Amino acid sequence: MSSACHAGEPVSAGAAVYAVRRLVVSAGGPYRRWMFNAATPNRFAPIRCWMALALAACVPAIEPVEVGAPRLAHAPTASWSADAQEGIAAGEYAPQAEGDTFRVTNRAQDLRATFGSDGLAVSSRTGAGEVGLSLRAWGREDALIAAETPSPEEGDCLSGGAVDAFGDCLRRVDYARPGLVEWWENRPEGLEQGF
């Protein structure tokens, strides 16, 4: 019995099927009867088996490929892990936008704060109690200006220069009014308000 392919030569699907037909027909005997017996549910099993053997003989051996170490643009420094952990911890204090509000969490002080168009709501992270703060007026005692409460927006970078794990600066939450910007910073020491 001759092979339908030789090592290293490309084999078409037609040549592979021809090789299988030759193998099945040349087998003859009980295989031929069993293969075409309509009472047997798996009557094509020998064809599949012979086809798999024929195709396996035609597939060239796969050469192992040596994989080298991954190449990094910049090698990590010795303090990489500490820097990453510091950035992740700092990022916990970043304001998170939720629709037209901002939410901050302060693990060190066990606080959760929500900045909305009606002001600031501060509560314990466990949800026990809530205190609301909002600016009602500003200016000198004899010339107070009523303060509208606009929607909060993301402000400038924090004064301390804190950055998150991606190297982006942590930002303030601002309430911008005509003639006055009220800002809030969330740091491990607590929430700070400034103008």
Order of alpha helices (4+ residues) and beta strands (2+ residues): alpha-alpha-alpha-alpha-beta-beta-beta-beta-beta-beta-beta-beta-beta-beta-beta
